[in-house]
Amino acid sequence: MDVRSATAVLKYANSKPATEPVPTADAATNGLKSIAMDFATTMQQGEQAALSAMTTDADPHTLVMALTQTELAVETAVTVRNKVVEAYQEILRMPV
């Protein structure tokens, strides 16, 4: 084996970790997962409050609060979705 080829192999082996994924990407995934779980929990609480208001004599104030939180969560999700779609469309419009 030539010394130059051995050096090339070593340099390749040393530079390979630079192209591997960053382990902090899991933190972003976990953050998005917790946001989705919070959204689902808020939706379930709103449904439970509405169901209890229809079937029993539940507190109207609790129902209004749960429905308001649900409405805010849905509006936030729609706004984020719209921003993602706008960003995607802007990327598609970029000249190559």
C-alpha positions as CSV (number, residue, x, y, z in Angstrom):
1,M,0.0,0.0,0.0
2,D,1.3,3.4,-0.9
3,V,1.8,6.0,1.8
4,R,-0.3,8.5,-0.1
5,S,-3.3,6.1,-0.3
6,A,-3.0,5.3,3.4
7,T,-3.0,9.0,4.2
8,A,-6.1,9.4,2.0
9,V,-7.9,6.6,3.8
10,L,-7.1,8.2,7.2
11,K,-8.3,11.6,6.1
12,Y,-11.5,10.1,4.8
13,A,-12.0,8.2,8.0
14,N,-11.4,11.4,10.0
15,S,-13.8,13.5,7.9
16,K,-16.6,10.9,7.9
17,P,-18.1,11.9,11.3
18,A,-18.6,15.5,10.0
19,T,-21.2,14.2,7.6
20,E,-23.2,12.1,10.2
21,P,-26.4,13.5,11.6
22,V,-26.2,15.8,14.6
23,P,-27.6,14.1,17.7
24,T,-29.5,17.3,18.7
25,A,-31.9,16.7,15.9
26,D,-33.7,14.3,18.3
27,A,-34.4,17.3,20.6
28,A,-36.2,19.1,17.8
29,T,-38.2,15.9,17.0
30,N,-39.1,15.6,20.7
31,G,-40.2,19.2,20.8
32,L,-42.5,18.8,17.9
33,K,-43.8,15.5,19.4
34,S,-44.6,17.3,22.7
35,I,-46.4,20.1,20.8
36,A,-48.5,17.6,19.0
37,M,-49.3,15.8,22.2
38,D,-50.3,19.1,23.9
39,F,-52.5,19.9,20.9
40,A,-54.2,16.5,21.2
41,T,-54.7,16.8,24.9
42,T,-56.3,20.3,24.5
43,M,-58.7,18.9,21.9
44,Q,-59.6,16.0,24.1
45,Q,-60.3,18.3,27.1
46,G,-62.5,20.5,24.9
47,E,-64.5,17.4,23.7
48,Q,-64.9,16.1,27.3
49,A,-66.1,19.5,28.5
50,A,-68.6,19.8,25.7
51,L,-69.8,16.2,26.3
52,S,-70.2,16.8,30.0
53,A,-72.1,20.0,29.4
54,M,-74.5,18.2,27.1
55,T,-75.1,15.2,29.4
56,T,-74.9,16.7,32.9
57,D,-75.3,20.0,34.6
58,A,-71.6,21.1,34.1
59,D,-70.3,24.5,34.9
60,P,-70.8,26.8,31.8
61,H,-67.7,28.7,32.6
62,T,-65.6,25.5,32.3
63,L,-67.2,24.8,29.0
64,V,-66.5,28.3,27.6
65,M,-62.8,28.1,28.8
66,A,-62.3,24.7,27.3
67,L,-63.8,25.7,24.0
68,T,-61.8,28.9,23.9
69,Q,-58.6,26.9,24.5
70,T,-59.5,24.5,21.8
71,E,-60.3,27.3,19.3
72,L,-56.9,29.0,20.1
73,A,-55.1,25.7,19.6
74,V,-56.8,25.1,16.2
75,E,-56.1,28.6,15.0
76,T,-52.5,28.3,16.0
77,A,-52.2,25.0,14.2
78,V,-53.7,26.5,11.0
79,T,-51.4,29.5,11.2
80,V,-48.3,27.3,11.5
81,R,-49.5,25.1,8.6
82,N,-50.1,28.2,6.5
83,K,-46.6,29.5,7.2
84,V,-45.0,26.1,6.3
85,V,-46.9,26.0,3.0
86,E,-45.8,29.6,2.3
87,A,-42.2,28.7,3.0
88,Y,-42.4,25.6,0.8
89,Q,-44.0,27.6,-2.1
90,E,-41.2,30.2,-1.7
91,I,-38.6,27.5,-2.0
92,L,-40.2,26.2,-5.1
93,R,-40.1,29.7,-6.7
94,M,-36.4,30.0,-6.1
95,P,-34.3,29.9,-9.3
96,V,-31.9,27.1,-9.6
